[in-house]
Amino acid sequence: MRAGPITPSESTTIRRLPARAASTWESIAAILDEGFVCHVGFVGADGRPYVIPTAYGRVDDVLFLHGSPASRMLRTLAGGIDICVTVTLIDGFVLARSAFHHSLNYRSVVVLGRAVEEQDAAAKAAALNAFVDHVVPGRAADARAPSALEVRKTTVLRLPLREASAKVRTGPPVDEPADLGLPVWGGVVPLWLHAGRPEPDGQGTALSLTPPHYLNADGPARRAAIAHRDPI
Amino acid sequence: MRAGPITPSESTTIRRLPARAASTWESIAAILDEGFVCHVGFVGADGRPYVIPTAYGRVDDVLFLHGSPASRMLRTLAGGIDICVTVTLIDGFVLARSAFHHSLNYRSVVVLGRAVEEQDAAAKAAALNAFVDHVVPGRAADARAPSALEVRKTTVLRLPLREASAKVRTGPPVDEPADLGLPVWGGVVPLWLHAGRPEPDGQGTALSLTPPHYLNADGPARRAAIAHRDPI
């Protein structure tokens, strides 16, 4: 992973609460790597804004989106329009003594730019592997690789990570001093995305019923446990 | 809760994969009530789309947004422009035998419309309580209520739930029949947002160190456990 040429622009400069700005390349990359669903914003042909959730992958300083060539969103994005891609991780409820100071702990990244369609078949296949490994590290080497037809049946878009910012809130509530004497509990309820026990679909061979090592050892459960607080 | 007058519009009709459309009022309300962070999309003064994560509340067929009167986003939205509010719940990794058929289980709602500022002080105070109780049911009665100044220092926007749609993917992977003989595990890794042990901030009175009943019994931990699979 190399440092990306990210520069905060007028559009991505956080104007309020600058203490929450955390826009180093390392912090942006870490948030993008922990998340796997982004919200893509674009202006439709009708002039209205749309926000659609979708999976993504990251390779160095490129964020990849993908989907069916028939997808209305992907066809719209591939036209080279301005888009905004936002990734948000939710870390906790912040319970202050006053309703007013209640808050959430979170980490988010906003990326602005224009996506271009990846036309090269080899680069597309590599991006598709990156998608699978982004969600479940180690999985791409195990799953059947995309066929030439499947690569053609997938649109892959590249969004360079040039204009991006991160925003983070951590820590306990910030109460009014006069409220600290109230008999009201104050603190944080931590939240994290928990990966449960793998549920085999019961199809296929007996061998395929054994969860692979990357689900038990290096997979999403372990990644979530390390990143957060689950017992491993 | 009454049934909202939601009608799918041309803009919110799901054109691909109609099996994933699930746009009854009940399904939309349930998704909005389980989530608490939405992604708001709007077109900025520069003509570019922006997607910003923020908390929300729901009262009947109105979705409330709020924030500081100094917030650039809230001032932009209060101008009565078209916005899109999307809520996404992530339910699982879907691991197929082929990379191509990997997917995610999720539930999402897309709301289109225009927000108006709530000017009435009593209605604003009620909405602010709804915000707190949306995140932690029972909390609003415990926390110090907003003062008149705090109500004035909060902008509350109302977005009627008139034009909305839900999209849901559930269940196991859908593999190519020819792939079922491969020695590759197939199934779902369930995911849910887990609420951990409350962490008191150590401020205030000794009484305030005891987590309140709604965090232990009826609060987010229990709600998450019931909605998902945590042991209670």
Interface residues (C-beta under 8 A of the other chain):
Chain A: S11 R15 R16 F36 V37 H39 V40 G41 F42 V43 G44 D46 G47 R48 P49 Y50 V51 I52 P53 A55 S68 A70 S71 R72 D82 I83 C84 V85 T86 T88 I90 F93 L95 A96 R97 S98 A99 F100 H102 L104 Y106 S108 V110 L112 L128 N129 F131 V132 V135 V136 R139 A140 D142 A143 R144 A145 P146 S147 E150 K153 T154 P172 P173 D175 D179 L180 G181 L182 P183 V184 W185 G186 G187 V188 V189 P190 L191 W192 L193 H194 A195 G196 R197 P198 E199 P200 D201 Q203 G204 T205 L207 S208 L209 T210 P211 P212 L215 G219 P220 A221 R229 D230
Chain B: S11 R15 R16 F36 V37 H39 V40 G41 F42 V43 G44 D46 G47 R48 P49 Y50 V51 I52 P53 A55 S68 A70 S71 R72 D82 I83 C84 V85 T86 T88 I90 F93 L95 A96 R97 S98 A99 F100 H102 L104 Y106 S108 V110 L112 L128 N129 F131 V132 V135 V136 R139 A140 D142 A143 R144 A145 P146 S147 E150 K153 T154 P172 P173 D175 D179 L180 G181 L182 P183 V184 W185 G186 G187 V188 V189 P190 L191 W192 L193 H194 A195 G196 R197 P198 E199 P200 D201 Q203 G204 T205 L207 S208 L209 T210 P211 P212 L215 G219 P220 A221 H228 R229 D230
